[in-house]
Amino acid sequence: MAYDEQLAARIREAVAAVDGLSEQRMFGGLAFLVHGNMAVAASGQGGMMLRVDPADADSHTGHEHVSRMVMRGRQMDGWLRIADPALESDQELQRWVDVGLAYAGSLPRK
């Protein structure tokens, strides 16, 4: 499945003013990186992938449309999957994008 082009455009708009931003196709989706660190992606499996501080992941998964990312049968620390219903409004999308930007921006530049 290809990533949702409309979601990618909405994410692009949400991150437009971020310094050090780049885009890269990865994991079947389109990732948005801050100084080389992935923050958020339009996922090839639908919805959005989000990078978060692993210590904060549990606080985000209380939302019914947010779950830990699973790759090859393993839950990935610091990675969340945000389903489309949690991204319906621009305000909801911006909320999640800001979480990913904050964490990626706190990491050392690559």
C-alpha positions in Angstrom: 0.0 0.0 0.0 1.3 3.4 -0.9 1.2 6.2 1.6 -1.7 8.7 1.6 -0.6 11.6 -0.5 -3.2 13.9 1.1 -1.9 13.1 4.6 1.7 13.7 3.4 0.6 17.1 2.1 -1.1 18.0 5.4 2.0 16.9 7.3 4.2 19.0 4.9 2.1 22.0 5.7 2.3 21.4 9.4 6.1 21.2 9.4 6.7 24.0 6.8 8.3 26.4 9.2 10.7 23.9 10.8 14.4 24.6 10.4 16.5 21.7 9.2 13.6 19.8 7.8 14.0 17.2 5.0 11.8 14.5 3.4 12.8 11.0 2.6 10.9 8.0 1.3 11.3 5.1 3.8 9.4 2.2 5.2 7.0 2.4 2.3 6.0 5.9 3.4 7.2 9.5 3.3 9.2 10.5 6.4 9.9 14.0 7.6 13.2 14.5 9.4 14.6 17.3 11.5 18.4 17.6 11.2 18.5 13.9 10.0 16.2 12.5 12.8 12.9 11.1 11.7 10.0 12.9 13.5 6.9 11.8 11.6 5.9 9.9 8.5 2.9 9.3 6.3 2.9 5.5 6.6 2.6 3.1 3.8 0.3 1.1 6.0 -2.1 3.9 6.5 -2.1 6.7 9.1 1.0 8.2 10.5 4.2 6.9 12.2 5.3 9.1 15.0 8.6 9.2 16.9 8.3 10.0 20.6 10.5 9.8 23.7 10.3 6.1 24.7 9.7 7.3 28.3 6.5 9.1 27.1 5.1 6.4 24.8 2.7 5.0 27.4 1.1 8.4 28.0 0.3 8.7 24.3 -1.2 5.2 23.8 -4.2 6.0 26.0 -5.8 7.5 23.0 -8.0 4.9 21.3 -6.4 5.5 17.8 -2.8 5.4 19.0 -0.7 2.3 19.4 2.9 1.3 19.7 4.4 0.5 16.3 5.0 -3.1 15.6 7.7 -4.3 13.2 8.4 -7.9 12.5 6.2 -8.9 15.5 8.1 -6.6 17.9 6.8 -3.4 19.6 9.2 -0.6 18.8 10.2 1.6 21.7 9.7 5.3 20.9 7.6 4.7 17.8 3.8 5.1 17.6 1.2 4.4 14.9 -1.5 7.1 14.7 -4.6 5.8 12.9 -6.5 8.1 10.5 -9.4 8.9 12.9 -7.0 10.6 15.3 -5.9 12.9 12.4 -9.2 14.1 11.1 -8.8 17.8 12.0 -5.8 20.0 11.3 -5.6 20.7 15.0 -5.4 17.0 15.9 -2.8 16.4 13.2 -0.7 19.4 14.4 -0.9 18.1 18.0 0.7 14.8 17.0 3.2 16.4 14.5 4.4 18.7 17.3 5.1 15.7 19.6 7.3 14.1 16.9 9.0 17.4 16.1 9.8 18.1 19.7 11.4 14.7 20.2 13.4 14.7 16.9 14.5 18.2 17.6 15.9 17.2 21.0 18.2 14.6 19.4 21.8 15.2 18.2 22.0 16.3 14.6 23.1 13.6 12.1 
